[in-house]
């Protein structure tokens, strides 16, 4: 059951769609929703001449972050009113990735967006999805940048692969899968001569969990897996994809699986990842 959802909230316009999505999830599952806003510690430039420039820069940063926090809080309060729910507001300072993960430990689900970065000399102002997926220990929904999704978990595509991350993702997503109106299991495999029926095992398991679904097997190379998933998801009009997040915590930057990397780069619907 989903009882505790954490959503990353900032004051930028693109955060509104993500916040609406998280609020819809919380309302539909009668879950507690926490909106987390994170302020970066001030960047302190060298001031070897003792001109006082560093103090001025820090003050400007503090003022800018205060304005962002006010904008985020206003957005969160307005969203709570529209959805008729309570949203807990948290405004903290710290490293954005480590702080998000630390708060995520105490939730059932974390909702973030595609990574947004500022200028080269600025710290990133949104969490890194790849790092969050492999370190949070919780399922993570990554929401596409600049895209509105009006339904929440009504039509779900499971990008299945017989692996531990995919099995974990399906298990973690069961509260969503049981409430969905349509669920499709899509398995892409290169094994054209296997005696097993592609996708049948996971379909049987999910049916015993009360999930009604359809199965779509595809025989194709690993390189073609992402384009197939993308095309089929668009054809079906899904509003969520469930899949395993493949990677290793110590090497998450370079070791995320190819489909995971491409999905994060070319996100077109919210994706529910577990690792």
C-alpha positions as CSV (number, residue, x, y, z in Angstrom):
1,X,0.0,0.0,0.0
2,X,1.1,3.5,-0.7
3,X,0.8,5.5,2.6
4,X,3.8,7.9,2.4
5,X,4.8,9.8,-0.8
6,X,7.6,12.3,-1.2
7,X,7.8,14.7,-4.0
8,X,10.6,17.1,-4.8
9,X,9.2,20.6,-5.0
10,X,10.9,23.8,-6.3
11,X,9.5,27.1,-7.4
12,X,10.0,26.6,-11.1
13,X,7.1,26.4,-13.4
14,X,7.8,22.9,-14.6
15,X,7.5,21.6,-11.0
16,X,3.7,22.2,-11.1
17,X,2.9,19.2,-13.4
18,X,5.1,16.9,-11.2
19,X,3.3,18.2,-8.1
20,X,-0.1,17.7,-9.6
21,X,0.8,14.1,-10.4
22,X,2.0,13.4,-6.9
23,X,-1.1,15.0,-5.4
24,X,-3.3,12.9,-7.6
25,X,-1.5,9.7,-6.5
26,X,-1.8,10.8,-2.8
27,X,-5.5,11.5,-3.2
28,X,-6.3,8.2,-5.1
29,X,-4.4,6.1,-2.5
30,X,-5.3,8.1,0.6
31,X,-1.6,8.6,1.2
32,X,0.3,11.3,3.1
33,X,2.2,13.6,0.7
34,X,5.3,15.5,1.6
35,X,6.7,18.3,-0.6
36,X,10.5,18.6,-0.1
37,X,12.2,21.8,-1.0
38,X,16.0,21.8,-0.8
39,X,18.2,24.9,-0.6
40,X,21.8,24.6,-1.6
41,X,24.5,25.7,0.9
42,X,25.9,29.0,-0.4
43,X,28.7,28.9,-2.9
44,X,31.5,30.8,-1.3
45,X,33.9,32.4,-3.9
46,X,37.6,33.1,-3.1
47,X,38.1,36.6,-1.8
48,X,41.8,36.8,-1.4
49,X,41.9,40.6,-1.5
50,X,39.4,40.9,1.4
51,X,37.0,43.1,-0.7
52,X,33.9,41.7,0.9
53,X,32.7,40.4,-2.5
54,X,32.2,36.9,-1.1
55,X,29.8,38.2,1.5
56,X,27.8,40.0,-1.1
57,X,27.6,36.9,-3.3
58,X,26.4,34.8,-0.4
59,X,23.7,37.3,0.4
60,X,22.5,37.4,-3.2
61,X,22.4,33.6,-3.2
62,X,20.4,33.5,0.1
63,X,17.9,36.0,-1.2
64,X,17.4,34.1,-4.5
65,X,16.9,30.8,-2.6
66,X,14.4,32.5,-0.3
67,X,12.4,33.7,-3.3
68,X,12.5,30.1,-4.8
69,X,11.3,28.7,-1.5
70,X,8.4,31.2,-1.3
71,X,7.4,30.3,-4.9
72,X,7.5,26.6,-4.1
73,X,5.5,27.0,-0.9
74,X,2.8,29.0,-2.7
75,X,2.6,26.3,-5.4
76,X,2.3,23.5,-2.9
77,X,-0.4,25.3,-0.9
78,X,-2.4,26.0,-4.1
79,X,-2.1,22.4,-5.2
80,X,-3.3,21.2,-1.8
81,X,-6.4,23.4,-2.1
82,X,-7.2,22.2,-5.6
83,X,-6.9,18.5,-4.8
84,X,-8.5,18.8,-1.4
85,X,-5.6,17.2,0.5
86,X,-3.0,18.1,3.1
87,X,0.5,18.4,1.9
88,X,3.4,18.5,4.4
89,X,5.9,21.2,3.6
90,X,9.6,20.7,4.3
91,X,12.2,23.4,3.5
92,X,15.7,22.2,4.3
93,X,19.3,23.0,3.3
94,X,21.9,20.5,2.1
95,X,23.4,18.7,-0.9
96,X,20.4,18.1,-3.2
97,X,21.0,14.4,-4.0
98,X,22.1,13.2,-0.5
99,X,19.3,15.2,1.2
100,X,16.6,13.9,-1.1
101,X,17.7,10.3,-0.5
102,X,17.9,10.8,3.3
103,X,14.3,12.0,3.3
104,X,13.2,9.3,0.8
105,X,14.2,6.5,3.2
106,X,11.0,7.3,5.2
107,X,8.6,7.1,2.3
108,X,6.9,4.5,0.1
109,X,7.6,6.3,-3.1
110,X,9.7,9.2,-4.3
111,X,8.6,11.5,-7.2
112,X,11.2,13.6,-9.0
113,X,11.7,15.2,-12.4
114,X,14.2,14.9,-15.1
115,X,17.5,16.6,-14.1
116,X,17.6,20.3,-14.6
117,X,20.9,22.2,-14.3
118,X,21.7,25.9,-14.1
119,X,24.8,27.7,-15.3
120,X,28.2,25.8,-15.3
121,X,29.3,27.5,-12.1
122,X,26.0,26.8,-10.3
123,X,25.2,23.5,-8.4
124,X,22.3,21.5,-10.0
125,X,18.9,22.6,-8.8
126,X,17.2,19.3,-9.2
127,X,18.0,15.7,-8.1
128,X,19.9,13.3,-10.3
129,X,17.4,10.6,-11.3
130,X,20.1,7.9,-11.9
131,X,21.7,8.4,-8.6
132,X,18.3,8.5,-6.8
133,X,17.2,5.3,-8.4
134,X,20.2,3.3,-7.3
135,X,20.7,4.8,-3.8
136,X,17.3,5.6,-2.4
137,X,16.2,2.1,-1.6
138,X,12.7,3.1,-2.6
139,X,10.8,3.1,-5.8
140,X,11.2,6.3,-7.8
141,X,8.8,7.9,-10.3
142,X,10.7,10.2,-12.7
143,X,8.5,12.8,-14.3
144,X,9.1,14.1,-17.8
145,X,10.3,17.7,-18.2
146,X,7.8,20.3,-19.4
147,X,5.0,17.7,-19.9
148,X,1.5,17.5,-18.4
149,X,0.0,14.1,-17.6
150,X,-3.6,14.4,-16.8
151,X,-4.3,10.8,-15.6
152,X,-2.4,9.0,-12.9
153,X,-1.8,5.3,-13.3
154,X,-4.9,4.5,-15.3
155,X,-3.1,2.9,-18.2
156,X,0.3,1.3,-17.3
157,X,2.9,-0.5,-19.4
158,X,5.3,-2.9,-17.7
159,X,8.6,-3.1,-19.5
160,X,9.4,-6.6,-18.3
161,X,12.7,-8.3,-18.2
162,X,13.3,-11.5,-16.2
163,X,15.7,-9.8,-13.7
164,X,15.8,-8.8,-10.0
165,X,15.3,-5.0,-10.7
166,X,12.2,-5.7,-12.9
167,X,10.8,-8.1,-10.3
168,X,11.3,-5.6,-7.6
169,X,9.6,-2.8,-9.7
170,X,6.6,-5.0,-10.4
171,X,6.3,-5.9,-6.7
172,X,6.7,-2.2,-5.6
173,X,4.1,-1.1,-8.1
174,X,1.4,-3.5,-7.1
175,X,-0.8,-0.9,-5.4
176,X,-0.8,1.1,-8.7
177,X,-1.2,-2.0,-10.9
178,X,-4.3,-3.2,-8.9
179,X,-6.0,0.2,-9.4
180,X,-5.1,0.6,-13.0
181,X,-7.9,0.3,-15.7
182,X,-5.4,-1.1,-18.2
183,X,-2.1,-2.9,-17.7
184,X,0.1,-4.2,-20.5
185,X,3.1,-6.4,-20.0
186,X,5.7,-5.9,-22.8
187,X,8.7,-8.2,-22.9
188,X,11.5,-7.8,-25.5
189,X,13.8,-10.7,-25.9
190,X,16.3,-12.0,-28.4
191,X,15.5,-15.6,-27.6
192,X,13.4,-16.6,-30.6
193,X,13.7,-20.4,-29.9
194,X,12.7,-20.5,-26.3
195,X,10.1,-23.0,-25.3
196,X,8.5,-20.7,-22.8
197,X,5.7,-18.3,-23.8
198,X,7.2,-14.8,-23.6
199,X,5.7,-12.8,-20.8
200,X,3.5,-15.6,-19.5
201,X,5.3,-16.2,-16.2
202,X,5.0,-12.6,-15.0
203,X,1.4,-12.4,-16.3
204,X,0.4,-15.5,-14.3
205,X,2.0,-14.1,-11.2
206,X,0.3,-10.7,-11.6
207,X,-3.1,-12.3,-12.2
208,X,-2.8,-14.1,-8.9
209,X,-2.2,-10.6,-7.4
210,X,-5.5,-9.3,-8.7
211,X,-4.1,-7.5,-11.7
212,X,-5.9,-7.8,-15.0
213,X,-3.5,-7.4,-17.9
214,X,-2.6,-8.1,-21.5
215,X,0.7,-9.5,-22.7
216,X,2.7,-8.3,-25.7
217,X,5.8,-10.3,-26.6
218,X,8.5,-8.9,-29.0
219,X,11.5,-10.6,-30.4
220,X,14.2,-8.0,-31.1
221,X,17.8,-7.1,-30.2
222,X,18.6,-5.3,-27.0
223,X,19.5,-2.2,-29.0
224,X,15.9,-2.1,-30.3
225,X,14.3,-2.5,-26.9
226,X,14.0,1.2,-26.0
227,X,12.5,2.3,-29.4
228,X,10.0,-0.5,-29.2
229,X,9.0,0.4,-25.7
230,X,8.7,4.1,-26.6
231,X,6.6,3.4,-29.7
232,X,4.3,0.9,-28.1
233,X,3.8,3.2,-25.0
234,X,2.7,6.0,-27.3
235,X,0.4,3.7,-29.3
236,X,-1.3,2.5,-26.2
237,X,-1.5,6.0,-24.7
238,X,-0.1,4.9,-21.4
239,X,0.3,7.3,-18.5
240,X,3.0,5.3,-16.7
241,X,5.8,2.8,-17.4
242,X,7.0,0.4,-14.8
243,X,10.5,-1.0,-15.2
244,X,13.6,-2.0,-13.3
245,X,16.4,0.5,-12.9
246,X,19.6,-1.2,-13.8
247,X,22.9,0.0,-12.3
248,X,25.3,-0.3,-9.5
249,X,25.5,2.3,-6.6
250,X,29.3,2.8,-6.9
251,X,29.2,3.2,-10.6
252,X,25.8,4.6,-11.2
253,X,27.0,7.4,-13.6
254,X,28.3,4.9,-16.2
255,X,26.8,1.6,-15.3
256,X,23.1,2.3,-15.6
257,X,21.6,-0.1,-18.2
258,X,21.2,1.1,-21.7
259,X,17.4,1.2,-21.7
260,X,17.4,3.0,-18.3
261,X,19.8,5.6,-19.5
262,X,17.8,6.3,-22.7
263,X,14.6,6.3,-20.8
264,X,15.9,9.0,-18.4
265,X,17.3,11.1,-21.3
266,X,14.2,10.8,-23.5
267,X,11.4,10.6,-21.0
268,X,8.0,11.0,-22.5
269,X,5.7,9.7,-19.7
270,X,6.3,9.2,-15.9
271,X,8.4,6.1,-15.3
272,X,8.2,4.0,-12.1
273,X,11.7,2.6,-11.4
274,X,12.9,0.2,-8.7
275,X,16.4,-1.0,-8.2
